[in-house]
Every structure is written in structure tokens, then in C-alpha cells.
Amino acid sequence: MDDLIEALTIMRKHVPADRGWPTNCVHEELWVYGPSPVDMPKSAVVRLEELSFTWDDECEGWFSLRFGSC
């Protein structure tokens, strides 16, 4: 659970506070929408990838198979 909290904390620093519906779970994937990797420091992107999150350009969000389950 600490890894999930760390990942969400990293993303929280780079997404507007008023963004609604920031997460979604589809099949076995947890999605977190926003912030784009181009708007984040490289070190944050690398750490999210280490924590099992991958950016998807088409859906404009980060997803993880590690933390998702529906």
C-alpha cells in the first residue's frame, strides 16, 4: 500500500486540485488521469514507472496492473 500512496502523492503534486474524477478502474487496471509526463520532472516519471505506473497518450492517464482490480 505504501507504493500506491507514494505514486498518488507524486501525481497529486502535478495535477490541479479541482480536477474531478481523477481515478477509474477498468478490468484489472487502475487509472489515474492527468498529469502528463511532459509536465512533470523526469525523476517523478521514472519513479512512477518504478512503482508500476505507465503513461498512455491515447487515454491521457497513468495505469497500473499492479493496483487495479474490479
PQR file with spaces between the fields and no chain letter, atoms N, CA, C, O and H, PARSE charges and radii, in Angstrom:
ATOM       1  N    MET     1       0.815   -1.192    0.000 -0.4000 1.5000
ATOM       2  CA   MET     1       0.000    0.000    0.000 -0.0000 2.0000
ATOM       3  C    MET     1       0.864    1.263    0.000  0.5500 1.7000
ATOM       4  O    MET     1       0.460    2.292   -0.542 -0.5500 1.4000
ATOM       5  N    ASP     2       2.042    1.186    0.603 -0.4000 1.5000
ATOM       6  CA   ASP     2       2.916    2.360    0.626 -0.0000 2.0000
ATOM       7  C    ASP     2       3.310    2.808   -0.780  0.5500 1.7000
ATOM       8  O    ASP     2       3.419    4.006   -1.042 -0.5500 1.4000
ATOM       9  H    ASP     2       2.369    0.350    1.043  0.4000 1.0000
ATOM      10  N    ASP     3       3.524    1.847   -1.688 -0.4000 1.5000
ATOM      11  CA   ASP     3       3.880    2.198   -3.065 -0.0000 2.0000
ATOM      12  C    ASP     3       2.743    2.938   -3.756  0.5500 1.7000
ATOM      13  O    ASP     3       2.987    3.899   -4.486 -0.5500 1.4000
ATOM      14  H    ASP     3       3.436    0.874   -1.475  0.4000 1.0000
ATOM      15  N    LEU     4       1.521    2.511   -3.540 -0.4000 1.5000
ATOM      16  CA   LEU     4       0.365    3.180   -4.140 -0.0000 2.0000
ATOM      17  C    LEU     4       0.235    4.600   -3.598  0.5500 1.7000
ATOM      18  O    LEU     4       0.008    5.539   -4.361 -0.5500 1.4000
ATOM      19  H    LEU     4       1.323    1.731   -2.948  0.4000 1.0000
ATOM      20  N    ILE     5       0.376    4.756   -2.304 -0.4000 1.5000
ATOM      21  CA   ILE     5       0.284    6.089   -1.697 -0.0000 2.0000
ATOM      22  C    ILE     5       1.393    6.985   -2.230  0.5500 1.7000
ATOM      23  O    ILE     5       1.155    8.160   -2.510 -0.5500 1.4000
ATOM      24  H    ILE     5       0.561    3.993   -1.684  0.4000 1.0000
ATOM      25  N    GLU     6       2.591    6.453   -2.374 -0.4000 1.5000
ATOM      26  CA   GLU     6       3.702    7.241   -2.921 -0.0000 2.0000
ATOM      27  C    GLU     6       3.399    7.688   -4.347  0.5500 1.7000
ATOM      28  O    GLU     6       3.623    8.848   -4.693 -0.5500 1.4000
ATOM      29  H    GLU     6       2.784    5.498   -2.147  0.4000 1.0000
ATOM      30  N    ALA     7       2.890    6.777   -5.178 -0.4000 1.5000
ATOM      31  CA   ALA     7       2.570    7.121   -6.568 -0.0000 2.0000
ATOM      32  C    ALA     7       1.501    8.201   -6.635  0.5500 1.7000
ATOM      33  O    ALA     7       1.635    9.159   -7.397 -0.5500 1.4000
ATOM      34  H    ALA     7       2.708    5.835   -4.897  0.4000 1.0000
ATOM      35  N    LEU     8       0.447    8.059   -5.848 -0.4000 1.5000
ATOM      36  CA   LEU     8      -0.619    9.058   -5.853 -0.0000 2.0000
ATOM      37  C    LEU     8      -0.120   10.405   -5.342  0.5500 1.7000
ATOM      38  O    LEU     8      -0.551   11.452   -5.826 -0.5500 1.4000
ATOM      39  H    LEU     8       0.339    7.281   -5.229  0.4000 1.0000
ATOM      40  N    THR     9       0.778   10.385   -4.377 -0.4000 1.5000
ATOM      41  CA   THR     9       1.349   11.626   -3.853 -0.0000 2.0000
ATOM      42  C    THR     9       2.179   12.333   -4.920  0.5500 1.7000
ATOM      43  O    THR     9       2.120   13.556   -5.048 -0.5500 1.4000
ATOM      44  H    THR     9       1.128    9.534   -3.983  0.4000 1.0000
ATOM      45  N    ILE    10       2.951   11.567   -5.683 -0.4000 1.5000
ATOM      46  CA   ILE    10       3.732   12.157   -6.779 -0.0000 2.0000
ATOM      47  C    ILE    10       2.796   12.810   -7.790  0.5500 1.7000
ATOM      48  O    ILE    10       3.023   13.950   -8.196 -0.5500 1.4000
ATOM      49  H    ILE    10       2.999   10.573   -5.579  0.4000 1.0000
ATOM      50  N    MET    11       1.756   12.105   -8.197 -0.4000 1.5000
ATOM      51  CA   MET    11       0.828   12.648   -9.192 -0.0000 2.0000
ATOM      52  C    MET    11       0.071   13.853   -8.649  0.5500 1.7000
ATOM      53  O    MET    11      -0.189   14.809   -9.380 -0.5500 1.4000
ATOM      54  H    MET    11       1.573   11.179   -7.867  0.4000 1.0000
ATOM      55  N    ARG    12      -0.281   13.807   -7.380 -0.4000 1.5000
ATOM      56  CA   ARG    12      -1.045   14.902   -6.769 -0.0000 2.0000
ATOM      57  C    ARG    12      -0.302   16.229   -6.865  0.5500 1.7000
ATOM      58  O    ARG    12      -0.928   17.279   -7.010 -0.5500 1.4000
ATOM      59  H    ARG    12      -0.070   13.031   -6.786  0.4000 1.0000
ATOM      60  N    LYS    13       1.001   16.194   -6.787 -0.4000 1.5000
ATOM      61  CA   LYS    13       1.798   17.423   -6.858 -0.0000 2.0000
ATOM      62  C    LYS    13       1.696   18.108   -8.213  0.5500 1.7000
ATOM      63  O    LYS    13       2.024   19.288   -8.338 -0.5500 1.4000
ATOM      64  H    LYS    13       1.510   15.341   -6.669  0.4000 1.0000
ATOM      65  N    HIS    14       1.244   17.377   -9.230 -0.4000 1.5000
ATOM      66  CA   HIS    14       1.288   17.899  -10.596 -0.0000 2.0000
ATOM      67  C    HIS    14      -0.077   17.950  -11.275  0.5500 1.7000
ATOM      68  O    HIS    14      -0.148   18.142  -12.489 -0.5500 1.4000
ATOM      69  H    HIS    14       0.978   16.419   -9.129  0.4000 1.0000
ATOM      70  N    VAL    15      -1.151   17.784  -10.527 -0.4000 1.5000
ATOM      71  CA   VAL    15      -2.487   17.825  -11.108 -0.0000 2.0000
ATOM      72  C    VAL    15      -3.293   18.921  -10.401  0.5500 1.7000
ATOM      73  O    VAL    15      -3.141   19.100   -9.192 -0.5500 1.4000
ATOM      74  H    VAL    15      -1.094   17.629   -9.541  0.4000 1.0000
ATOM      75  N    PRO    16      -4.134   19.647  -11.113 -0.5600 1.5000
ATOM      76  CA   PRO    16      -4.937   20.690  -10.476  0.2800 2.0000
ATOM      77  C    PRO    16      -5.824   20.116   -9.371  0.5500 1.7000
ATOM      78  O    PRO    16      -6.391   19.033   -9.518 -0.5500 1.4000
ATOM      79  N    ALA    17      -5.934   20.847   -8.272 -0.4000 1.5000
ATOM      80  CA   ALA    17      -6.708   20.387   -7.115 -0.0000 2.0000
ATOM      81  C    ALA    17      -8.185   20.221   -7.436  0.5500 1.7000
ATOM      82  O    ALA    17      -8.868   19.420   -6.796 -0.5500 1.4000
ATOM      83  H    ALA    17      -5.473   21.726   -8.152  0.4000 1.0000
ATOM      84  N    ASP    18      -8.690   20.964   -8.416 -0.4000 1.5000
ATOM      85  CA   ASP    18     -10.115   20.909   -8.722 -0.0000 2.0000
ATOM      86  C    ASP    18     -10.467   19.861   -9.786  0.5500 1.7000
ATOM      87  O    ASP    18     -11.608   19.802  -10.245 -0.5500 1.4000
ATOM      88  H    ASP    18      -8.136   21.614   -8.935  0.4000 1.0000
ATOM      89  N    ARG    19      -9.506   19.053  -10.169 -0.4000 1.5000
ATOM      90  CA   ARG    19      -9.783   18.040  -11.190 -0.0000 2.0000
ATOM      91  C    ARG    19     -10.745   16.997  -10.621  0.5500 1.7000
ATOM      92  O    ARG    19     -10.463   16.379   -9.594 -0.5500 1.4000
ATOM      93  H    ARG    19      -8.579   19.101   -9.796  0.4000 1.0000
ATOM      94  N    GLY    20     -11.852   16.812  -11.276 -0.4000 1.5000
ATOM      95  CA   GLY    20     -12.829   15.826  -10.828 -0.0000 2.0000
ATOM      96  C    GLY    20     -12.552   14.456  -11.411  0.5500 1.7000
ATOM      97  O    GLY    20     -11.880   14.342  -12.435 -0.5500 1.4000
ATOM      98  H    GLY    20     -12.081   17.315  -12.110  0.4000 1.0000
ATOM      99  N    TRP    21     -13.050   13.438  -10.786 -0.4000 1.5000
ATOM     100  CA   TRP    21     -12.931   12.063  -11.253 -0.0000 2.0000
ATOM     101  C    TRP    21     -11.496   11.703  -11.634  0.5500 1.7000
ATOM     102  O    TRP    21     -11.233   11.376  -12.791 -0.5500 1.4000
ATOM     103  H    TRP    21     -13.596   13.530   -9.954  0.4000 1.0000
ATOM     104  N    PRO    22     -10.564   11.758  -10.678 -0.5600 1.5000
ATOM     105  CA   PRO    22      -9.160   11.522  -11.022  0.2800 2.0000
ATOM     106  C    PRO    22      -8.790   10.055  -11.227  0.5500 1.7000
ATOM     107  O    PRO    22      -7.731    9.763  -11.782 -0.5500 1.4000
ATOM     108  N    THR    23      -9.640    9.132  -10.790 -0.4000 1.5000
ATOM     109  CA   THR    23      -9.284    7.716  -10.911 -0.0000 2.0000
ATOM     110  C    THR    23     -10.412    6.916  -11.542  0.5500 1.7000
ATOM     111  O    THR    23     -11.569    7.336  -11.562 -0.5500 1.4000
ATOM     112  H    THR    23     -10.500    9.370  -10.338  0.4000 1.0000
ATOM     113  N    ASN    24     -10.038    5.749  -12.057 -0.4000 1.5000
ATOM     114  CA   ASN    24     -11.004    4.824  -12.638 -0.0000 2.0000
ATOM     115  C    ASN    24     -10.386    3.427  -12.584  0.5500 1.7000
ATOM     116  O    ASN    24      -9.164    3.278  -12.620 -0.5500 1.4000
ATOM     117  H    ASN    24      -9.099    5.408  -12.041  0.4000 1.0000
ATOM     118  N    CYS    25     -11.214    2.436  -12.498 -0.4000 1.5000
ATOM     119  CA   CYS    25     -10.736    1.063  -12.534 -0.0000 2.0000
ATOM     120  C    CYS    25     -11.471    0.340  -13.656  0.5500 1.7000
ATOM     121  O    CYS    25     -12.701    0.282  -13.669 -0.5500 1.4000
ATOM     122  H    CYS    25     -12.206    2.556  -12.468  0.4000 1.0000
ATOM     123  N    VAL    26     -10.703   -0.211  -14.598 -0.4000 1.5000
ATOM     124  CA   VAL    26     -11.269   -0.914  -15.740 -0.0000 2.0000
ATOM     125  C    VAL    26     -10.602   -2.282  -15.813  0.5500 1.7000
ATOM     126  O    VAL    26      -9.382   -2.389  -15.932 -0.5500 1.4000
ATOM     127  H    VAL    26      -9.704   -0.164  -14.587  0.4000 1.0000
ATOM     128  N    HIS    27     -11.409   -3.305  -15.741 -0.4000 1.5000
ATOM     129  CA   HIS    27     -10.900   -4.677  -15.730 -0.0000 2.0000
ATOM     130  C    HIS    27      -9.868   -4.808  -14.608  0.5500 1.7000
ATOM     131  O    HIS    27     -10.230   -4.684  -13.438 -0.5500 1.4000
ATOM     132  H    HIS    27     -12.401   -3.219  -15.644  0.4000 1.0000
ATOM     133  N    GLU    28      -8.646   -5.045  -14.917 -0.4000 1.5000
ATOM     134  CA   GLU    28      -7.616   -5.210  -13.885 -0.0000 2.0000
ATOM     135  C    GLU    28      -6.652   -4.024  -13.839  0.5500 1.7000
ATOM     136  O    GLU    28      -5.516   -4.165  -13.385 -0.5500 1.4000
ATOM     137  H    GLU    28      -8.353   -5.146  -15.867  0.4000 1.0000
ATOM     138  N    GLU    29      -7.099   -2.857  -14.308 -0.4000 1.5000
ATOM     139  CA   GLU    29      -6.231   -1.684  -14.395 -0.0000 2.0000
ATOM     140  C    GLU    29      -6.765   -0.540  -13.540  0.5500 1.7000
ATOM     141  O    GLU    29      -7.944   -0.195  -13.617 -0.5500 1.4000
ATOM     142  H    GLU    29      -8.021   -2.743  -14.678  0.4000 1.0000
ATOM     143  N    LEU    30      -5.897    0.038  -12.733 -0.4000 1.5000
ATOM     144  CA   LEU    30      -6.200    1.275  -12.022 -0.0000 2.0000
ATOM     145  C    LEU    30      -5.693    2.418  -12.883  0.5500 1.7000
ATOM     146  O    LEU    30      -4.530    2.429  -13.287 -0.5500 1.4000
ATOM     147  H    LEU    30      -4.939   -0.242  -12.671  0.4000 1.0000
ATOM     148  N    TRP    31      -6.566    3.383  -13.166 -0.4000 1.5000
ATOM     149  CA   TRP    31      -6.198    4.550  -13.972 -0.0000 2.0000
ATOM     150  C    TRP    31      -6.213    5.808  -13.107  0.5500 1.7000
ATOM     151  O    TRP    31      -7.100    5.997  -12.274 -0.5500 1.4000
ATOM     152  H    TRP    31      -7.510    3.374  -12.838  0.4000 1.0000
ATOM     153  N    VAL    32      -5.214    6.661  -13.320 -0.4000 1.5000
ATOM     154  CA   VAL    32      -5.163    7.986  -12.698 -0.0000 2.0000
ATOM     155  C    VAL    32      -4.966    8.975  -13.836  0.5500 1.7000
ATOM     156  O    VAL    32      -3.978    8.900  -14.568 -0.5500 1.4000
ATOM     157  H    VAL    32      -4.494    6.508  -13.996  0.4000 1.0000
ATOM     158  N    TYR    33      -5.923    9.918  -13.987 -0.4000 1.5000
ATOM     159  CA   TYR    33      -5.910   10.847  -15.127 -0.0000 2.0000
ATOM     160  C    TYR    33      -5.198   12.142  -14.782  0.5500 1.7000
ATOM     161  O    TYR    33      -5.357   12.702  -13.697 -0.5500 1.4000
ATOM     162  H    TYR    33      -6.725    9.978  -13.393  0.4000 1.0000
ATOM     163  N    GLY    34      -4.373   12.617  -15.786 -0.4000 1.5000
ATOM     164  CA   GLY    34      -3.522   13.757  -15.580 -0.0000 2.0000
ATOM     165  C    GLY    34      -2.384   13.306  -14.714  0.5500 1.7000
ATOM     166  O    GLY    34      -2.462   12.138  -14.334 -0.5500 1.4000
ATOM     167  H    GLY    34      -4.244   12.162  -16.667  0.4000 1.0000
ATOM     168  N    PRO    35      -1.451   13.926  -14.366 -0.5600 1.5000
ATOM     169  CA   PRO    35      -0.697   14.908  -15.133  0.2800 2.0000
ATOM     170  C    PRO    35       0.154   14.231  -16.201  0.5500 1.7000
ATOM     171  O    PRO    35       0.627   13.112  -16.003 -0.5500 1.4000
ATOM     172  N    SER    36       0.343   14.882  -17.294 -0.4000 1.5000
ATOM     173  CA   SER    36       1.164   14.349  -18.380 -0.0000 2.0000
ATOM     174  C    SER    36       2.628   14.299  -17.968  0.5500 1.7000
ATOM     175  O    SER    36       3.094   15.169  -17.232 -0.5500 1.4000
ATOM     176  H    SER    36      -0.042   15.791  -17.455  0.4000 1.0000
ATOM     177  N    PRO    37       3.358   13.287  -18.435 -0.5600 1.5000
ATOM     178  CA   PRO    37       4.788   13.213  -18.118  0.2800 2.0000
ATOM     179  C    PRO    37       5.582   14.433  -18.594  0.5500 1.7000
ATOM     180  O    PRO    37       6.617   14.760  -18.013 -0.5500 1.4000
ATOM     181  N    VAL    38       5.112   15.101  -19.636 -0.4000 1.5000
ATOM     182  CA   VAL    38       5.836   16.290  -20.112 -0.0000 2.0000
ATOM     183  C    VAL    38       5.716   17.449  -19.127  0.5500 1.7000
ATOM     184  O    VAL    38       6.505   18.392  -19.182 -0.5500 1.4000
ATOM     185  H    VAL    38       4.271   14.836  -20.109  0.4000 1.0000
ATOM     186  N    ASP    39       4.739   17.387  -18.229 -0.4000 1.5000
ATOM     187  CA   ASP    39       4.535   18.430  -17.227 -0.0000 2.0000
ATOM     188  C    ASP    39       5.150   18.073  -15.877  0.5500 1.7000
ATOM     189  O    ASP    39       4.933   18.768  -14.885 -0.5500 1.4000
ATOM     190  H    ASP    39       4.098   16.620  -18.184  0.4000 1.0000
ATOM     191  N    MET    40       5.914   16.993  -15.849 -0.4000 1.5000
ATOM     192  CA   MET    40       6.485   16.507  -14.594 -0.0000 2.0000
ATOM     193  C    MET    40       8.007   16.415  -14.714  0.5500 1.7000
ATOM     194  O    MET    40       8.537   16.257  -15.814 -0.5500 1.4000
ATOM     195  H    MET    40       6.090   16.428  -16.655  0.4000 1.0000
ATOM     196  N    PRO    41       8.703   16.513  -13.590 -0.5600 1.5000
ATOM     197  CA   PRO    41      10.151   16.289  -13.633  0.2800 2.0000
ATOM     198  C    PRO    41      10.446   14.846  -14.051  0.5500 1.7000
ATOM     199  O    PRO    41       9.689   13.929  -13.732 -0.5500 1.4000
ATOM     200  N    LYS    42      11.537   14.664  -14.755 -0.4000 1.5000
ATOM     201  CA   LYS    42      11.925   13.330  -15.216 -0.0000 2.0000
ATOM     202  C    LYS    42      12.032   12.348  -14.043  0.5500 1.7000
ATOM     203  O    LYS    42      11.671   11.180  -14.180 -0.5500 1.4000
ATOM     204  H    LYS    42      12.152   15.408  -15.015  0.4000 1.0000
ATOM     205  N    SER    43      12.519   12.811  -12.909 -0.4000 1.5000
ATOM     206  CA   SER    43      12.671   11.934  -11.746 -0.0000 2.0000
ATOM     207  C    SER    43      11.321   11.404  -11.257  0.5500 1.7000
ATOM     208  O    SER    43      11.233   10.266  -10.796 -0.5500 1.4000
ATOM     209  H    SER    43      12.812   13.761  -12.797  0.4000 1.0000
ATOM     210  N    ALA    44      10.272   12.220  -11.356 -0.4000 1.5000
ATOM     211  CA   ALA    44       8.930   11.784  -10.949 -0.0000 2.0000
ATOM     212  C    ALA    44       8.402   10.723  -11.908  0.5500 1.7000
ATOM     213  O    ALA    44       7.798    9.740  -11.479 -0.5500 1.4000
ATOM     214  H    ALA    44      10.343   13.145  -11.730  0.4000 1.0000
ATOM     215  N    VAL    45       8.628   10.919  -13.200 -0.4000 1.5000
ATOM     216  CA   VAL    45       8.191    9.954  -14.210 -0.0000 2.0000
ATOM     217  C    VAL    45       8.895    8.616  -14.004  0.5500 1.7000
ATOM     218  O    VAL    45       8.266    7.560  -14.048 -0.5500 1.4000
ATOM     219  H    VAL    45       9.119   11.717  -13.548  0.4000 1.0000
ATOM     220  N    VAL    46      10.191    8.672  -13.782 -0.4000 1.5000
ATOM     221  CA   VAL    46      10.959    7.448  -13.557 -0.0000 2.0000
ATOM     222  C    VAL    46      10.442    6.725  -12.315  0.5500 1.7000
ATOM     223  O    VAL    46      10.285    5.505  -12.324 -0.5500 1.4000
ATOM     224  H    VAL    46      10.703    9.531  -13.747  0.4000 1.0000
ATOM     225  N    ARG    47      10.180    7.472  -11.258 -0.4000 1.5000
ATOM     226  CA   ARG    47       9.698    6.833  -10.026 -0.0000 2.0000
ATOM     227  C    ARG    47       8.327    6.212  -10.221  0.5500 1.7000
ATOM     228  O    ARG    47       8.078    5.119   -9.713 -0.5500 1.4000
ATOM     229  H    ARG    47      10.308    8.464  -11.251  0.4000 1.0000
ATOM     230  N    LEU    48       7.429    6.873  -10.941 -0.4000 1.5000
ATOM     231  CA   LEU    48       6.107    6.294  -11.214 -0.0000 2.0000
ATOM     232  C    LEU    48       6.246    4.992  -11.993  0.5500 1.7000
ATOM     233  O    LEU    48       5.532    4.025  -11.729 -0.5500 1.4000
ATOM     234  H    LEU    48       7.631    7.760  -11.355  0.4000 1.0000
ATOM     235  N    GLU    49       7.154    4.970  -12.939 -0.4000 1.5000
ATOM     236  CA   GLU    49       7.383    3.743  -13.693 -0.0000 2.0000
ATOM     237  C    GLU    49       7.933    2.643  -12.789  0.5500 1.7000
ATOM     238  O    GLU    49       7.557    1.481  -12.938 -0.5500 1.4000
ATOM     239  H    GLU    49       7.734    5.756  -13.153  0.4000 1.0000
ATOM     240  N    GLU    50       8.807    2.990  -11.866 -0.4000 1.5000
ATOM     241  CA   GLU    50       9.312    2.016  -10.893 -0.0000 2.0000
ATOM     242  C    GLU    50       8.200    1.477  -10.009  0.5500 1.7000
ATOM     243  O    GLU    50       8.260    0.336   -9.549 -0.5500 1.4000
ATOM     244  H    GLU    50       9.113    3.934  -11.745  0.4000 1.0000
ATOM     245  N    LEU    51       7.184    2.302   -9.771 -0.4000 1.5000
ATOM     246  CA   LEU    51       6.042    1.913   -8.936 -0.0000 2.0000
ATOM     247  C    LEU    51       4.940    1.231   -9.751  0.5500 1.7000
ATOM     248  O    LEU    51       3.828    1.037   -9.259 -0.5500 1.4000
ATOM     249  H    LEU    51       7.135    3.229  -10.144  0.4000 1.0000
ATOM     250  N    SER    52       5.249    0.874  -10.977 -0.4000 1.5000
ATOM     251  CA   SER    52       4.353    0.098  -11.861 -0.0000 2.0000
ATOM     252  C    SER    52       3.260    0.913  -12.535  0.5500 1.7000
ATOM     253  O    SER    52       2.210    0.366  -12.872 -0.5500 1.4000
ATOM     254  H    SER    52       6.152    1.032  -11.377  0.4000 1.0000
ATOM     255  N    PHE    53       3.480    2.206  -12.741 -0.4000 1.5000
ATOM     256  CA   PHE    53       2.534    3.013  -13.498 -0.0000 2.0000
ATOM     257  C    PHE    53       3.115    3.326  -14.872  0.5500 1.7000
ATOM     258  O    PHE    53       4.308    3.597  -15.005 -0.5500 1.4000
ATOM     259  H    PHE    53       4.333    2.651  -12.468  0.4000 1.0000
ATOM     260  N    THR    54       2.269    3.286  -15.885 -0.4000 1.5000
ATOM     261  CA   THR    54       2.661    3.550  -17.269 -0.0000 2.0000
ATOM     262  C    THR    54       1.746    4.629  -17.830  0.5500 1.7000
ATOM     263  O    THR    54       0.534    4.592  -17.619 -0.5500 1.4000
ATOM     264  H    THR    54       1.299    3.066  -15.777  0.4000 1.0000
ATOM     265  N    TRP    55       2.319    5.583  -18.538 -0.4000 1.5000
ATOM     266  CA   TRP    55       1.542    6.652  -19.170 -0.0000 2.0000
ATOM     267  C    TRP    55       0.950    6.149  -20.479  0.5500 1.7000
ATOM     268  O    TRP    55       1.622    5.443  -21.231 -0.5500 1.4000
ATOM     269  H    TRP    55       3.304    5.614  -18.710  0.4000 1.0000
ATOM     270  N    ASP    56      -0.307    6.507  -20.761 -0.4000 1.5000
ATOM     271  CA   ASP    56      -0.970    6.176  -22.015 -0.0000 2.0000
ATOM     272  C    ASP    56      -1.399    7.478  -22.682  0.5500 1.7000
ATOM     273  O    ASP    56      -2.265    8.186  -22.167 -0.5500 1.4000
ATOM     274  H    ASP    56      -0.853    7.081  -20.151  0.4000 1.0000
ATOM     275  N    ASP    57      -0.788    7.799  -23.841 -0.4000 1.5000
ATOM     276  CA   ASP    57      -1.096    9.041  -24.554 -0.0000 2.0000
ATOM     277  C    ASP    57      -2.545    9.111  -25.011  0.5500 1.7000
ATOM     278  O    ASP    57      -3.178   10.163  -24.927 -0.5500 1.4000
ATOM     279  H    ASP    57      -0.084    7.224  -24.259  0.4000 1.0000
ATOM     280  N    GLU    58      -3.065    7.994  -25.494 -0.4000 1.5000
ATOM     281  CA   GLU    58      -4.425    7.987  -26.033 -0.0000 2.0000
ATOM     282  C    GLU    58      -5.468    8.309  -24.957  0.5500 1.7000
ATOM     283  O    GLU    58      -6.394    9.080  -25.204 -0.5500 1.4000
ATOM     284  H    GLU    58      -2.550    7.140  -25.562  0.4000 1.0000
ATOM     285  N    CYS    59      -5.321    7.730  -23.786 -0.4000 1.5000
ATOM     286  CA   CYS    59      -6.286    7.942  -22.700 -0.0000 2.0000
ATOM     287  C    CYS    59      -5.897    9.100  -21.785  0.5500 1.7000
ATOM     288  O    CYS    59      -6.671    9.506  -20.919 -0.5500 1.4000
ATOM     289  H    CYS    59      -4.568    7.103  -23.585  0.4000 1.0000
ATOM     290  N    GLU    60      -4.693    9.624  -21.987 -0.4000 1.5000
ATOM     291  CA   GLU    60      -4.180   10.738  -21.186 -0.0000 2.0000
ATOM     292  C    GLU    60      -4.235   10.430  -19.696  0.5500 1.7000
ATOM     293  O    GLU    60      -4.764   11.202  -18.896 -0.5500 1.4000
ATOM     294  H    GLU    60      -4.064    9.294  -22.691  0.4000 1.0000
ATOM     295  N    GLY    61      -3.675    9.283  -19.355 -0.4000 1.5000
ATOM     296  CA   GLY    61      -3.643    8.892  -17.949 -0.0000 2.0000
ATOM     297  C    GLY    61      -2.585    7.850  -17.678  0.5500 1.7000
ATOM     298  O    GLY    61      -2.018    7.251  -18.591 -0.5500 1.4000
ATOM     299  H    GLY    61      -3.245    8.656  -20.005  0.4000 1.0000
ATOM     300  N    TRP    62      -2.337    7.651  -16.403 -0.4000 1.5000
ATOM     301  CA   TRP    62      -1.409    6.628  -15.924 -0.0000 2.0000
ATOM     302  C    TRP    62      -2.215    5.396  -15.559  0.5500 1.7000
ATOM     303  O    TRP    62      -3.302    5.516  -14.993 -0.5500 1.4000
ATOM     304  H    TRP    62      -2.798    8.138  -15.661  0.4000 1.0000
ATOM     305  N    PHE    63      -1.702    4.207  -15.872 -0.4000 1.5000
ATOM     306  CA   PHE    63      -2.400    2.993  -15.464 -0.0000 2.0000
ATOM     307  C    PHE    63      -1.431    2.018  -14.824  0.5500 1.7000
ATOM     308  O    PHE    63      -0.227    2.043  -15.080 -0.5500 1.4000
ATOM     309  H    PHE    63      -0.820    4.109  -16.332  0.4000 1.0000
ATOM     310  N    SER    64      -1.986    1.165  -13.991 -0.4000 1.5000
ATOM     311  CA   SER    64      -1.194    0.145  -13.316 -0.0000 2.0000
ATOM     312  C    SER    64      -1.982   -1.146  -13.233  0.5500 1.7000
ATOM     313  O    SER    64      -3.136   -1.147  -12.803 -0.5500 1.4000
ATOM     314  H    SER    64      -2.964    1.145  -13.783  0.4000 1.0000
ATOM     315  N    LEU    65      -1.377   -2.227  -13.636 -0.4000 1.5000
ATOM     316  CA   LEU    65      -1.968   -3.551  -13.457 -0.0000 2.0000
ATOM     317  C    LEU    65      -1.731   -4.056  -12.040  0.5500 1.7000
ATOM     318  O    LEU    65      -2.425   -4.955  -11.566 -0.5500 1.4000
ATOM     319  H    LEU    65      -0.440   -2.226  -13.986  0.4000 1.0000
ATOM     320  N    ARG    66      -0.771   -3.486  -11.386 -0.4000 1.5000
ATOM     321  CA   ARG    66      -0.413   -3.922  -10.034 -0.0000 2.0000
ATOM     322  C    ARG    66      -1.469   -3.550   -8.996  0.5500 1.7000
ATOM     323  O    ARG    66      -1.699   -4.306   -8.051 -0.5500 1.4000
ATOM     324  H    ARG    66      -0.207   -2.756  -11.770  0.4000 1.0000
ATOM     325  N    PHE    67      -2.109   -2.401   -9.160 -0.4000 1.5000
ATOM     326  CA   PHE    67      -3.034   -1.909   -8.144 -0.0000 2.0000
ATOM     327  C    PHE    67      -4.500   -1.992   -8.535  0.5500 1.7000
ATOM     328  O    PHE    67      -5.364   -1.645   -7.729 -0.5500 1.4000
ATOM     329  H    PHE    67      -1.922   -1.788   -9.928  0.4000 1.0000
ATOM     330  N    GLY    68      -4.804   -2.436   -9.735 -0.4000 1.5000
ATOM     331  CA   GLY    68      -6.179   -2.424  -10.196 -0.0000 2.0000
ATOM     332  C    GLY    68      -6.864   -3.760  -10.068  0.5500 1.7000
ATOM     333  O    GLY    68      -6.267   -4.811  -10.301 -0.5500 1.4000
ATOM     334  H    GLY    68      -4.103   -2.718  -10.389  0.4000 1.0000
ATOM     335  N    SER    69      -8.121   -3.705   -9.697 -0.4000 1.5000
ATOM     336  CA   SER    69      -8.951   -4.897   -9.666 -0.0000 2.0000
ATOM     337  C    SER    69     -10.404   -4.458   -9.596  0.5500 1.7000
ATOM     338  O    SER    69     -10.762   -3.606   -8.783 -0.5500 1.4000
ATOM     339  H    SER    69      -8.606   -2.851   -9.508  0.4000 1.0000
ATOM     340  N    CYS    70     -11.230   -5.032  -10.439 -0.4000 1.5000
ATOM     341  CA   CYS    70     -12.651   -4.682  -10.436 -0.0000 2.0000
ATOM     342  C    CYS    70     -13.483   -5.920  -10.143  0.5500 1.7000
ATOM     343  O    CYS    70     -14.710   -5.843  -10.095 -0.5500 1.4000
ATOM     344  H    CYS    70     -10.939   -5.724  -11.100  0.4000 1.0000
